[in-house]
Amino acid sequence: MTTAPSPPLTLENFLKLPYLEESPAWEYSHGVALQKPMPKTRHSLLQKRLLIALDNATEDYTAFPELRCTFAGRSIVPDLVVVSWAKLGINETGEPQDQFTKKCWV
């Protein structure tokens, strides 16, 4: 008996998954969804120290831990994301936007 292969998961369908933001976070690349490994203590400590160092280095940029980034057909959750304040989208109430997409890079 043969079975038809299931079509690869699309980015659009991935972003609709109900468990997407479970811990640890899920990432998407090349039609595949994978859950990130759970970080250990030393990893978290290094992440914290890097975030503080990056935030203290300049006022033109800010660092975010574990921020979902969706662009170029992928949706990933890097340990740290450094973003220019000038490129960070601000909503109508003056708060940073919740969705970090390619529009933030332009």
N, C-alpha and C positions, 0 to 999 in steps of 0.2 A: 504494500500500500504506500502510495506517495502522498505527500502533503505539499500544498503550495506554500512557498516561503511568504512570511508576512512582510508587508512593505516596511521600509525603514521609518522610524519615528521622525516626524517633522518637527522643526523648531516651534512652530505654532502650536502643535499638539502637546509638545513637551511643556511649554509655558502654562498650559491649562491643567496639568496633572495636579490632583488634590494634595499629594504628599510632597510637592516640590520643595517646600521650605522646612521640611523636617530636619532635625539635626542628626547626623551631619548633613549638610546641604547636598543637593543633587546638581550635577552639571550635565551639559549636553554638547556633544561635538560629533560631527560626521554621522548623524543619524542614531547615535548611541547615547543613552542616559546612564550615568554612573554616579554612585554616591561617593562623596569624598571620604577618605579615611578619617576616623576620629583623631584629633590631635592629642598629643601627650603633653605633659607638664612643661618640658623644656621647649617644645615647639611654641606653646602658648606664651611662655615667658619671653622668648626671642621676638615673637610677633608684637607683644606689648612694648618691648624696649625699642624696636624699630619704629613703631607708630609714634611713640613719644619723641624720638630723635628726629623723625621726618617732620612732625608738626612744629617742633622747636626750631627747625632750620630756616623756615621762611614763613611769611604771612601770605604769600602769593598762592600757595598750594596747601591742601589738607590731605591727611591720610585717613582712610576708612578701613576697618577690619571687616573681612567677610562680606563685601558688598557685591551683589549679583550684577554682572556686566553682560549685556546681551547685544552682540554686534557680529558682523561677518559670519552669520550663520551658526554662531555658537552662543551658549549661555553658560558662563563660568562664574565661580565664586573664589577669586584669588584670596590668599591670606591677607594681603594688603593692596589697596588701590590708592594711588596718589593722583589727585585731581586738582587742576587749576581752579581757583575760586571763580575766575572770569568765565570758565567754560561750564561750570556747574549750573544746571538749570534751576531757576527759582520759580516757585508757583505764585499764584495771585495773592497769597497771604504772607509772602516773604520767606517761606520755608524752602529748603532744598527739595528738589523733586525726588520721588521715591524710585522711579524707574531710571536706571542708568543704561542708556543705549547709545548707538552710534551718534545720535544727535548731540551728545555731550562732547564728542571729539571734534565736531565741526566748528 
